[in-house]
Amino acid sequence: MQLDLSLMGTPLEAVGERASTLRALGADGCFTAEGPADVFFPLVAAGIASDLALMTNAAIAFPRNPIHLAHAAFDLQRLSGGKFRLGLAPQVRSHIERRFGLTWSQPVERMREVVEAVRAITTTWSTGAPLSYSGKFYRHELMTPMFTPPDMDLPPPPLLLGAQGPKMAEMAGEIADGLLVLPFHSQRLLEAITLPALERGRQRAEGRPFEMVCGTIVGVGTDDASLEAAHLGVRGLLGFYGSTPAYAEVLRAEGLGELHDSLRLAVRAGDWGSLIALVPEELVSAVASVGTPDEVARRLCARFGGLADRLSLFIPHHVDDHTLGALVAAVRRLDG
């Protein structure tokens, strides 16, 4: 497995130095996710400062036009020398409607068109073929020389989709270049729902190369204090995810369906502190990996070895670089 480490939480002006540090720790790539900063800007800084593979894991697709996505992807592919992956996800309805002020409808159908449109645009830039894409939600028929990037002598970047439900996973298997397994995802749900749906799509993919990128939540420490901080960080993130209706299926798959209502009520009341107390150890064990570097590495390799081409670590607490490097080294030993 290739290992990708996060740039989340790093100030933009410090991203270049951080990317160099992650490379020195043994990372193969780095990724960004949607949060309090733009999802693409840090990857520019990382691409200038290091030779890490770059990935959005993931960029929210629907608020962005396919032309915007294609330009960002093309530029980062050029900057990284062909080591960029455009990871896209739909987000949830409340954010699309209430945060971005846009219309939410038919997410699977919309995402299919986003993928098709971005591909049509980058193909036009790469081959010079006329741009002609017309769907229900997007139409792209004009591309003049003034707005066409110079040829970069590299293939367009692969496009991967984050999928929580079976319909999106099946569609990803059919038309995308890879699947982003979202970090709030249990082994039970993966094996019972996601992978069978993905396989149905792959049967219609006509041999297209495909990459599995598994996101996973990790808490790691080396003594009582750091392990306690790791547990608290992981529980807080699991509580946030579990309060979201789109992730309720994960809880139901683990027999914890009633927990969703409790978590959702706490979030609605603004009682963020109670999320940690509400999350049971049973959920931590099902979704995350918490422990010393060696313990976490054993769990990651047992869960994702033979499945993941790339493993993206989501670590919701501060980890010193010595511990992070020890985790990377332990995964390398066990996966080698």
C-alpha positions as CSV (number, residue, x, y, z in Angstrom):
1,M,0.0,0.0,0.0
2,Q,1.1,3.5,-0.7
3,L,0.6,5.8,2.3
4,D,-0.9,9.3,2.1
5,L,-0.7,11.8,5.0
6,S,-2.9,14.8,5.5
7,L,-2.0,18.5,5.1
8,M,-5.1,19.5,7.0
9,G,-4.5,22.0,9.7
10,T,-1.3,23.3,8.2
11,P,-1.3,27.1,7.5
12,L,-0.9,27.7,3.8
13,E,2.4,29.5,4.3
14,A,3.8,26.4,6.1
15,V,2.5,23.8,3.7
16,G,5.7,23.6,1.6
17,E,7.9,22.8,4.7
18,R,5.3,20.4,6.0
19,A,5.2,18.5,2.7
20,S,9.0,18.1,2.8
21,T,8.7,16.8,6.3
22,L,6.0,14.3,5.4
23,R,8.3,13.0,2.6
24,A,11.1,12.6,5.0
25,L,8.9,10.6,7.3
26,G,8.3,8.2,4.5
27,A,4.9,9.3,3.0
28,D,4.2,8.5,-0.6
29,G,1.7,11.3,-1.0
30,C,-0.3,14.0,0.7
31,F,-3.9,15.0,0.5
32,T,-6.3,17.7,1.4
33,A,-10.0,17.5,2.4
34,E,-12.7,20.1,2.6
35,G,-12.4,22.2,5.7
36,P,-11.7,25.8,6.8
37,A,-9.3,26.4,3.8
38,D,-9.5,25.9,0.0
39,V,-8.9,22.3,-0.9
40,F,-6.6,23.0,-3.9
41,F,-4.3,25.8,-2.8
42,P,-2.2,23.7,-0.3
43,L,-1.5,21.1,-3.0
44,V,0.1,23.8,-5.1
45,A,2.5,24.6,-2.3
46,A,3.2,20.9,-1.6
47,G,3.8,20.2,-5.3
48,I,6.4,23.0,-5.5
49,A,8.2,21.9,-2.4
50,S,8.2,18.1,-2.7
51,D,7.8,15.2,-5.1
52,L,4.9,13.7,-3.1
53,A,1.9,12.5,-5.0
54,L,-1.0,14.9,-4.6
55,M,-4.7,14.3,-4.0
56,T,-7.9,15.9,-3.0
57,N,-9.6,13.5,-0.7
58,A,-12.0,14.9,-1.4
59,A,-13.1,18.1,-3.2
60,I,-16.9,18.8,-3.1
61,A,-18.0,18.5,-6.7
62,F,-21.4,20.2,-6.9
63,P,-20.5,23.8,-6.0
64,R,-17.8,23.8,-8.6
65,N,-18.3,23.8,-12.4
66,P,-16.6,21.1,-14.3
67,I,-14.5,23.7,-16.1
68,H,-13.1,24.9,-12.7
69,L,-12.4,21.3,-11.7
70,A,-10.7,20.5,-14.9
71,H,-8.4,23.6,-14.7
72,A,-7.4,22.8,-11.2
73,A,-6.8,19.2,-12.0
74,F,-4.8,19.9,-15.2
75,D,-2.6,22.5,-13.4
76,L,-1.8,20.1,-10.5
77,Q,-1.1,17.3,-12.8
78,R,1.4,19.4,-14.7
79,L,2.9,20.7,-11.4
80,S,3.3,17.2,-9.9
81,G,4.7,15.7,-13.1
82,G,1.7,13.4,-13.4
83,K,1.2,12.5,-9.8
84,F,-2.1,14.2,-9.0
85,R,-5.5,12.5,-8.3
86,L,-8.7,14.5,-8.5
87,G,-10.9,13.0,-5.7
88,L,-14.5,14.2,-5.7
89,A,-17.4,13.7,-3.4
90,P,-21.0,15.1,-3.3
91,Q,-21.2,16.3,0.3
92,V,-24.6,16.1,2.1
93,R,-27.8,17.9,1.2
94,S,-27.8,20.4,4.1
95,H,-24.3,21.7,3.2
96,I,-25.1,22.0,-0.5
97,E,-28.4,23.9,0.2
98,R,-27.6,25.8,3.3
99,R,-23.8,26.5,3.2
100,F,-23.4,26.8,-0.6
101,G,-26.9,28.0,-1.4
102,L,-27.4,25.6,-4.3
103,T,-30.0,23.1,-5.3
104,W,-29.7,19.5,-4.2
105,S,-31.2,16.8,-6.5
106,Q,-30.2,13.5,-8.1
107,P,-26.7,13.3,-6.6
108,V,-25.7,10.1,-8.4
109,E,-26.9,11.4,-11.8
110,R,-25.2,14.8,-11.2
111,M,-21.9,13.2,-10.2
112,R,-22.0,11.0,-13.3
113,E,-22.2,14.1,-15.4
114,V,-19.4,15.9,-13.5
115,V,-17.1,13.0,-14.2
116,E,-18.1,12.8,-17.9
117,A,-17.9,16.6,-18.3
118,V,-14.4,16.9,-16.7
119,R,-13.2,14.0,-18.8
120,A,-14.6,15.6,-22.0
121,I,-12.9,18.9,-21.1
122,T,-9.5,17.4,-20.3
123,T,-9.6,15.2,-23.4
124,T,-10.2,18.3,-25.6
125,W,-7.2,20.0,-24.0
126,S,-5.0,16.9,-24.5
127,T,-6.1,15.9,-28.0
128,G,-7.4,19.1,-29.6
129,A,-10.8,17.3,-30.3
130,P,-13.8,19.7,-30.3
131,L,-15.5,20.0,-27.0
132,S,-19.0,18.6,-27.1
133,Y,-20.6,17.5,-23.9
134,S,-24.4,17.9,-23.3
135,G,-26.2,16.4,-20.3
136,K,-29.1,17.2,-18.1
137,F,-27.1,19.3,-15.6
138,Y,-24.0,20.4,-17.6
139,R,-23.4,21.5,-21.1
140,H,-19.9,22.4,-22.5
141,E,-19.6,23.1,-26.2
142,L,-17.1,26.0,-26.5
143,M,-13.3,25.9,-26.0
144,T,-11.3,28.5,-27.8
145,P,-7.5,28.7,-27.9
146,M,-7.4,31.5,-25.5
147,F,-8.9,29.3,-22.7
148,T,-7.0,26.1,-23.7
149,P,-4.0,25.2,-21.5
150,P,-0.8,24.3,-23.4
151,D,-0.2,20.6,-23.8
152,M,1.7,19.1,-20.9
153,D,2.7,15.8,-22.5
154,L,1.1,13.9,-19.6
155,P,-2.2,12.0,-19.4
156,P,-5.1,13.8,-17.8
157,P,-5.2,13.1,-14.0
158,P,-7.3,10.1,-12.7
159,L,-10.6,11.0,-11.3
160,L,-11.7,9.2,-8.1
161,L,-15.1,9.3,-6.4
162,G,-16.0,9.2,-2.7
163,A,-19.0,7.0,-2.1
164,Q,-21.0,6.2,1.0
165,G,-24.1,4.6,-0.5
166,P,-24.3,1.6,-2.9
167,K,-25.6,3.6,-5.9
168,M,-22.7,6.0,-5.9
169,A,-20.2,3.1,-5.3
170,E,-21.7,1.2,-8.3
171,M,-21.5,4.3,-10.5
172,A,-17.9,4.9,-9.4
173,G,-17.0,1.4,-10.3
174,E,-18.5,1.9,-13.8
175,I,-17.0,5.3,-14.8
176,A,-14.4,6.5,-12.4
177,D,-10.7,5.7,-12.2
178,G,-10.9,4.8,-8.5
179,L,-13.0,4.7,-5.3
180,L,-12.3,6.8,-2.2
181,V,-13.5,4.7,0.7
182,L,-14.6,7.4,3.1
183,P,-13.0,7.4,6.6
184,F,-16.3,6.8,8.5
185,H,-16.8,3.4,7.1
186,S,-16.8,0.1,8.9
187,Q,-15.4,-3.2,7.7
188,R,-18.9,-4.7,7.9
189,L,-20.5,-2.1,5.7
190,L,-17.5,-2.2,3.3
191,E,-17.9,-5.9,2.8
192,A,-21.7,-6.1,2.8
193,I,-22.6,-3.0,0.8
194,T,-19.8,-1.0,-0.8
195,L,-17.6,-3.7,-2.4
196,P,-20.5,-5.7,-3.9
197,A,-21.9,-2.4,-5.4
198,L,-18.5,-1.5,-6.7
199,E,-18.1,-4.8,-8.3
200,R,-21.4,-4.5,-10.1
201,G,-20.2,-1.3,-11.6
202,R,-16.8,-2.7,-12.5
203,Q,-18.5,-5.4,-14.6
204,R,-19.6,-2.6,-16.9
205,A,-16.3,-0.7,-16.9
206,E,-14.7,-2.5,-19.9
207,G,-11.4,-3.1,-18.3
208,R,-10.7,0.5,-17.2
209,P,-7.8,0.6,-14.7
210,F,-9.1,1.2,-11.2
211,E,-7.5,2.3,-7.9
212,M,-8.8,1.7,-4.3
213,V,-8.0,4.6,-2.0
214,C,-9.1,3.8,1.6
215,G,-9.5,6.6,4.0
216,T,-9.3,5.6,7.7
217,I,-9.5,7.4,11.0
218,V,-6.4,6.8,13.2
219,G,-5.5,7.7,16.7
220,V,-1.9,7.0,17.7
221,G,0.2,7.6,20.8
222,T,3.1,6.2,22.8
223,D,2.2,6.8,26.4
224,D,-0.9,7.2,28.6
225,A,-1.3,11.0,28.0
226,S,-0.9,10.8,24.2
227,L,-3.1,7.7,23.9
228,E,-5.8,9.5,25.9
229,A,-5.6,12.5,23.6
230,A,-5.8,10.1,20.6
231,H,-9.0,8.4,22.0
232,L,-10.6,11.8,22.6
233,G,-9.8,13.1,19.2
234,V,-11.1,10.0,17.5
235,R,-14.3,9.9,19.5
236,G,-15.0,13.6,18.7
237,L,-14.6,13.0,15.0
238,L,-16.8,9.8,15.1
239,G,-19.4,11.7,17.0
240,F,-19.5,14.4,14.3
241,Y,-19.7,11.9,11.5
242,G,-22.3,9.8,13.3
243,S,-24.6,12.8,13.7
244,T,-24.9,13.2,10.0
245,P,-27.8,11.4,8.3
246,A,-25.7,10.4,5.3
247,Y,-23.5,8.3,7.7
248,A,-26.3,6.7,9.7
249,E,-26.1,3.6,7.6
250,V,-22.7,2.9,9.2
251,L,-24.2,3.0,12.6
252,R,-27.1,0.7,11.6
253,A,-24.6,-1.8,10.1
254,E,-22.9,-2.0,13.5
255,G,-26.2,-2.3,15.4
256,L,-25.9,1.2,16.7
257,G,-28.7,2.9,14.7
258,E,-30.2,4.5,17.8
259,L,-27.0,6.4,18.5
260,H,-27.5,8.6,15.4
261,D,-30.5,10.4,17.0
262,S,-28.6,11.1,20.2
263,L,-25.6,12.5,18.3
264,R,-27.8,14.6,16.0
265,L,-29.7,16.1,18.9
266,A,-26.4,17.0,20.6
267,V,-25.2,18.8,17.4
268,R,-28.5,20.6,16.9
269,A,-28.2,21.9,20.5
270,G,-24.6,23.0,19.9
271,D,-23.5,20.6,22.6
272,W,-20.3,19.6,20.8
273,G,-18.6,18.5,24.0
274,S,-21.1,15.7,24.7
275,L,-20.3,14.0,21.4
276,I,-17.2,12.4,22.9
277,A,-19.1,10.9,25.8
278,L,-21.8,9.5,23.5
279,V,-19.5,7.5,21.3
280,P,-19.1,4.0,22.6
281,E,-15.8,2.0,22.3
282,E,-17.7,-0.4,20.1
283,L,-17.9,2.2,17.4
284,V,-14.3,3.2,17.8
285,S,-13.3,-0.4,17.3
286,A,-15.5,-0.8,14.2
287,V,-14.5,2.3,12.4
288,A,-11.1,3.6,13.7
289,S,-7.7,2.3,14.7
290,V,-6.3,3.6,18.0
291,G,-3.2,2.5,19.8
292,T,0.6,2.6,19.7
293,P,2.3,2.8,16.3
294,D,2.7,-0.9,16.1
295,E,-0.8,-1.7,17.3
296,V,-2.3,0.7,14.7
297,A,-0.1,-0.6,11.9
298,R,-1.2,-4.2,12.6
299,R,-4.9,-3.2,12.5
300,L,-4.4,-1.2,9.3
301,C,-2.6,-4.0,7.5
302,A,-5.2,-6.5,8.7
303,R,-8.1,-4.4,7.5
304,F,-6.7,-2.9,4.3
305,G,-3.9,-5.2,3.2
306,G,-4.8,-6.7,-0.2
307,L,-7.6,-4.2,-0.6
308,A,-6.1,-0.7,-0.6
309,D,-3.8,0.5,-3.3
310,R,-3.4,3.7,-1.2
311,L,-4.2,4.3,2.4
312,S,-5.1,7.9,3.5
313,L,-4.7,8.5,7.3
314,F,-7.1,10.9,8.9
315,I,-5.7,11.7,12.3
316,P,-8.0,14.1,14.3
317,H,-5.5,15.0,17.1
318,H,-1.9,16.3,17.3
319,V,0.7,13.7,16.7
320,D,4.4,14.5,17.0
321,D,6.5,13.7,13.9
322,H,8.5,11.0,15.7
323,T,5.3,9.0,16.4
324,L,4.0,9.6,13.0
325,G,7.2,8.4,11.4
326,A,7.1,5.3,13.7
327,L,3.6,4.5,12.4
328,V,4.7,4.9,8.8
329,A,7.7,2.6,9.4
330,A,5.6,0.0,11.2
331,V,3.1,-0.1,8.3
332,R,6.0,-0.5,5.9
333,R,7.4,-3.5,7.8
334,L,4.1,-5.3,8.0
335,D,2.9,-4.5,4.5
336,G,6.2,-5.2,2.9
